[in-house]
Amino acid sequence: MKDYIEERAVEIARFIIDNNATVRQAAKRFGISKSTVHKDVTDRLIHINPALASQARVILDLNKAERHIRGGLATKEKYLHQ
């Protein structure tokens, strides 16, 4: 079971890096919760592959910094089509 979780953490990180994906997108792709994605990438991966964890962390931090902008654009788009 431990090997599966470690492999999943690496796969999730690669998906996030390759696709510049958000935690929500990764959770949907892998069929797991957002909190599991976050725990895999921030806590578990640092012990498995620190370099990969660092790369994924850059993407997650950027997405976190931009999420209020994306939310505002989504709301604007929603009301433009009503």
Backbone as numpy.savetxt, mean C-alpha at the origin, in Angstrom:
# Nx Ny Nz CAx CAy CAz Cx Cy Cz
3.22 -21.62 7.67 2.39 -20.42 7.67 3.26 -19.16 7.67
4.33 -19.21 8.43 5.21 -18.05 8.52 5.82 -17.71 7.16
6.19 -18.75 6.41 6.76 -18.53 5.08 5.76 -17.84 4.16
4.49 -18.26 4.26 3.44 -17.66 3.43 3.30 -16.16 3.73
3.31 -15.81 4.99 3.17 -14.41 5.38 4.37 -13.60 4.89
5.55 -14.15 5.00 6.75 -13.45 4.53 6.70 -13.26 3.01
6.30 -14.31 2.29 6.18 -14.19 0.83 5.13 -13.16 0.45
4.01 -13.17 1.17 2.94 -12.20 0.91 3.43 -10.78 1.13
4.19 -10.56 2.20 4.71 -9.22 2.49 5.61 -8.73 1.36
6.45 -9.61 0.83 7.34 -9.24 -0.27 6.53 -8.96 -1.53
5.54 -9.81 -1.81 4.69 -9.60 -2.99 3.94 -8.28 -2.92
3.40 -7.98 -1.76 2.65 -6.74 -1.58 3.57 -5.54 -1.81
4.76 -5.59 -1.23 5.70 -4.48 -1.38 6.08 -4.29 -2.85
6.33 -5.38 -3.55 6.67 -5.27 -4.97 5.51 -4.69 -5.77
4.29 -5.11 -5.43 3.10 -4.58 -6.10 2.99 -3.07 -5.87
3.18 -2.65 -4.64 3.09 -1.22 -4.31 4.15 -0.43 -5.06
5.36 -0.94 -5.09 6.46 -0.24 -5.76 6.25 -0.20 -7.28
5.92 -1.35 -7.86 5.77 -1.44 -9.32 4.59 -0.61 -9.84
3.52 -0.53 -9.06 2.31 0.14 -9.52 2.05 1.48 -8.84
2.97 1.91 -8.00 2.78 3.13 -7.22 1.41 3.08 -6.54
1.09 1.92 -5.98 -0.24 1.63 -5.46 -0.42 2.14 -4.03
-1.68 2.37 -3.71 -2.05 2.75 -2.36 -2.28 1.49 -1.53
-2.39 1.66 -0.22 -2.68 0.54 0.67 -4.04 -0.07 0.28
-4.99 0.78 -0.04 -6.33 0.31 -0.43 -6.28 -0.53 -1.71
-5.51 -0.09 -2.69 -5.38 -0.84 -3.93 -4.71 -2.19 -3.69
-3.68 -2.20 -2.86 -2.99 -3.45 -2.55 -3.90 -4.41 -1.79
-4.67 -3.88 -0.87 -5.60 -4.72 -0.10 -6.63 -5.37 -1.03
-7.14 -4.59 -1.95 -8.13 -5.12 -2.90 -7.50 -6.19 -3.79
-6.29 -5.93 -4.27 -5.60 -6.86 -5.18 -5.32 -8.20 -4.51
-4.93 -8.17 -3.22 -4.56 -9.39 -2.51 -5.69 -9.97 -1.68
-6.82 -9.29 -1.63 -7.98 -9.80 -0.90 -7.79 -9.84 0.60
-7.08 -8.84 1.13 -6.84 -8.76 2.57 -7.21 -7.34 3.04
-7.18 -7.13 4.34 -7.56 -5.82 4.87 -6.44 -4.80 4.70
-6.82 -3.53 4.78 -5.82 -2.46 4.69 -4.84 -2.54 5.86
-5.33 -2.90 7.03 -4.45 -2.98 8.19 -3.43 -4.11 8.03
-3.82 -5.21 7.39 -2.89 -6.31 7.13 -1.82 -5.88 6.15
-2.22 -5.15 5.10 -1.24 -4.63 4.13 -0.25 -3.73 4.86
-0.77 -2.84 5.66 0.09 -1.89 6.37 1.04 -2.62 7.31
0.54 -3.59 8.05 1.39 -4.34 8.98 2.46 -5.14 8.23
2.06 -5.77 7.12 3.03 -6.53 6.33 4.16 -5.64 5.83
3.82 -4.49 5.30 4.81 -3.64 4.64 5.64 -2.84 5.65
5.04 -2.42 6.75 5.78 -1.58 7.68 6.47 -2.37 8.79
5.83 -3.42 9.30 6.40 -4.16 10.44 7.14 -5.42 10.02
6.48 -6.26 9.26 7.06 -7.57 8.94 8.19 -7.48 7.92
8.01 -6.66 6.91 8.97 -6.61 5.81 10.33 -6.06 6.24
10.34 -5.20 7.22 11.60 -4.60 7.68 12.56 -5.69 8.19
12.01 -6.80 8.70 12.85 -7.91 9.20 13.23 -8.88 8.08
12.43 -8.89 7.02 12.65 -9.83 5.92 13.59 -9.24 4.88
13.28 -8.00 4.44 14.04 -7.36 3.38 14.03 -5.84 3.62
14.96 -5.33 4.40 14.95 -3.91 4.77 15.00 -2.96 3.57
15.74 -3.33 2.52 15.84 -2.44 1.35 14.49 -2.32 0.65
13.80 -3.44 0.48 12.48 -3.43 -0.14 11.48 -2.68 0.73
11.58 -2.86 2.03 10.70 -2.16 2.97 10.90 -0.65 2.85
12.12 -0.23 2.69 12.41 1.19 2.57 11.82 1.77 1.28
11.93 1.03 0.19 11.36 1.49 -1.07 9.84 1.59 -0.99
9.22 0.60 -0.40 7.76 0.60 -0.26 7.32 1.73 0.66
8.10 1.98 1.69 7.76 3.04 2.66 7.74 4.41 1.97
8.64 4.64 1.03 8.67 5.91 0.29 7.35 6.11 -0.45
6.87 5.06 -1.11 5.61 5.13 -1.85 4.44 5.37 -0.89
4.42 4.62 0.22 3.32 4.77 1.19 3.31 6.17 1.79
4.46 6.70 2.11 4.53 8.05 2.68 4.06 9.09 1.67
4.43 8.92 0.41 4.00 9.85 -0.64 2.48 9.78 -0.80
1.94 8.56 -0.84 0.49 8.40 -0.97 -0.24 9.01 0.22
0.32 8.86 1.40 -0.31 9.43 2.59 -0.31 10.96 2.52
0.77 11.52 2.02 0.87 12.97 1.91 -0.10 13.53 0.86
-0.41 12.72 -0.16 -1.27 13.19 -1.25 -2.73 12.79 -1.10
-3.07 12.00 -0.11 -4.42 11.44 -0.08 -5.51 12.50 0.10
-5.22 13.57 0.80 -6.24 14.60 0.96 -6.54 15.29 -0.37
-5.54 15.36 -1.23 -5.73 15.96 -2.56 -6.60 15.05 -3.42
-6.27 13.75 -3.41 -7.07 12.78 -4.18 -8.51 12.76 -3.69
-8.71 12.83 -2.40 -10.06 12.84 -1.84 -10.84 14.05 -2.29
-10.19 15.19 -2.30 -10.85 16.42 -2.75 -11.20 16.35 -4.22
-10.32 15.80 -5.03 -10.60 15.66 -6.46 -11.75 14.69 -6.70
-11.80 13.63 -5.94 -12.89 12.65 -6.08 -14.23 13.29 -5.71
-14.24 14.08 -4.67 -15.47 14.77 -4.26 -15.89 15.78 -5.32
-14.95 16.52 -5.84 -15.24 17.49 -6.89 -15.84 16.79 -8.11
-15.23 15.69 -8.50 -15.71 14.92 -9.65 -17.13 14.40 -9.41
-17.37 13.94 -8.20 -18.69 13.42 -7.85 -19.77 14.48 -8.05
-19.53 15.68 -7.57 -20.54 16.73 -7.66 -20.64 17.37 -9.04
-19.62 17.23 -9.85 -19.69 17.73 -11.22 -20.65 16.89 -12.06
-20.80 15.63 -11.71 -21.64 14.73 -12.50 -23.05 14.61 -11.96
-23.42 15.42 -11.00 -24.79 15.36 -10.46 -25.66 16.42 -11.08
